[in-house]
Each structure stands twice: as C-alpha cells, then as structure tokens.
Amino acid sequence: MHTPSVGLVCHAGSVKPRKSSVPGVNPVPRFDAKVFLESAGGPKAVVKFDRGETVFRQGDAGKDVFYIQSGGVKLSVLSRTGKEAVVAMIGPGDFFGEGCMAGQTLRMGSATAIAPSVIMLVAKKRMAQLLHDQPTMADRFIAHMLARNIRIEEDLIDQLFNSSEKRLARALLLLARYGKQATPGRAVPKVSQETLAEMIGSTRSRVNFFMNKFKELGFIEYDEQRPLKINSSLLSVVLHD
C-alpha cells in the first residue's frame, strides 16, 4: 500500500502537492513581526537566553507571548512518569507561548533555548490589543498560527506513515530552515542525538546509525570540532517513496 510523503495529500487515488512547510514543497512565507513589535508601545521586554537555559517550564503561568528574534527554542512536554517528548524546534521569526491567548492559564509544556537566543516577550493584554487594533498584524498572526497547525498535522502524518530514517531527514531539514525561508541556513544549532531521537520517536542508536549513513552519502557534514551542516541533497530521502 502506497503511503504519501509528508507534505503531499491524496485526492481520489492521486497524490498532489500542497502548500506546506515541508522542505522543498511551496514554503510558507516567513512571518517577521520584529520591526512592528519593537515600534509598538506597551509592556514588552527583550531577553537574552544562553544555550540550555529555560524560557518557561511546564505548569508556569501563561502571561506572555514570545517572539524569537535570533537563536532557537525547543518546545517539549514531560509526562507524569518523567518521559520527555519534543514537540517542536523553532527559530527566528516564530512565535510561541501563544496558548495564553486562547485561555491557557498554565503552560502545557516547556521551552528551552537550543542556542544563544534573543527573545521578545509581549504581555498577553498588549498582544490582544495589537491584534484588535492592527488588522495587518492580526492577519499575519492568524497566517502564522495556520502554518503552525499545518506543521503539526504534517508531524503527525510523519510519525504514522514514514520510516525513522525519513523522519530524521525531515527533522534535520526543518532544523536547517529548509522550506521556511528564501535562503535557508545550512548550519544547525547543536542538538544531541538523544533530542533528535525524542523528536522522531526513535532510539539514539537508530539516530546514530542514520546520521553516519547520511554523512557517508554526503547528505550532512559533521564531526566533534565542527557544527552540523545540512546539504540540500538530504531532500532526496524525504521525497523518495
């Protein structure tokens, strides 16, 4: 039975591409509200976080919306038994913590900086006022949320239908921002193989096996002295059926 790659949708037995955040398939335009948010008055702050520093913890009060100016953040959830699941890895131009706008009084998960990051905090009330008073801002914020929802659906399909090798390739491409912006960055923030395993629902040993395979095939470049770099040829793993 044929299963569609993530970013493709079946219609009456055929497979047609759709606009998607999946690498190589009609990238969603980046939502960059940095200048607007900086010029807007009202309660907000810009905070620098070191790699590994916690932005907020699961169970914290939800009072602000966060906007990444630079760096990257890991969103994760911890189960009652202590098992962590990585929900998303996001970067510059992304919002997070927006659940407080929909009535979430407590954070449903944790956010951790995966690289030195500069993050803007906008108070919930101020964000609500901006969305109410500025139609353009509201339109772009809604577009951002819809793109995030599509990404979550694609992640679910990825987990259900694709092999761990393809899931890892897609995760690496997304970390490198392929399909997210016009000029994607090839360098990836330092991420452990344990974290990659949590992202794709696999084991560290499987991640290590496929990382070595990708390196031998020239899809990625890395060693202990250099940061991980992703080559566009890795797309062949994601797009291959």
KAJOPE-V692868 format. One record per backbone hydrogen bond with DSSP energy under -0.5 kcal/mol. NH is the residue of the N-H (numbers start at 0). CO is the residue of the C=O. Records with the same first field share a line. If there is no record, write none. Layout:
NH=CO / CO
This chain:
7=4
8=15
10=13
13=10
15=8 / 13
17=6
19=24 / 25
24=21
25=23
27=178
31=29
32=30
36=32
37=33
38=34
39=35
44=120
46=44 / 118
48=116
51=112
52=49
54=110
55=110
58=106
59=56
61=104
62=60
64=121
65=95
66=119
67=93
68=66 / 117
69=117
72=89
73=111
74=72 / 87
75=73 / 109
76=84
78=82
81=78
84=76
86=74 / 84
87=74
89=72
91=70
92=67
93=90
95=65
99=96
100=97
101=98
102=99
103=98
104=102
106=59
109=75
110=55
111=73
112=52
113=71
114=71
116=48
117=69
118=46 / 116
119=66
120=44
121=64 / 119
122=42 / 120
123=62
126=122
127=123
128=124
129=125
130=126
131=127
132=128
133=129
134=132
137=133
138=134
139=135
140=136
141=137
142=138
143=139
144=140
145=141
146=142
147=143
148=144
149=145
150=146
151=147
152=148
153=149
154=150
155=151
156=152
157=153
158=154
159=155
160=156
161=156 / 157
166=162
167=163
168=164
169=165
170=166
171=167
172=168
173=169
174=170
175=171
176=173
177=172
179=176
180=176
183=181
184=175
187=227
195=191
196=192
197=193
198=194
199=195
200=196
201=196
206=202
207=203
208=204
209=205
210=206
211=207
212=208
213=209
214=210
215=211
216=212
217=214
218=213
219=213
220=228
222=225
228=220
229=185
230=218
233=230
234=231
235=232
236=233
237=233
238=234
239=235
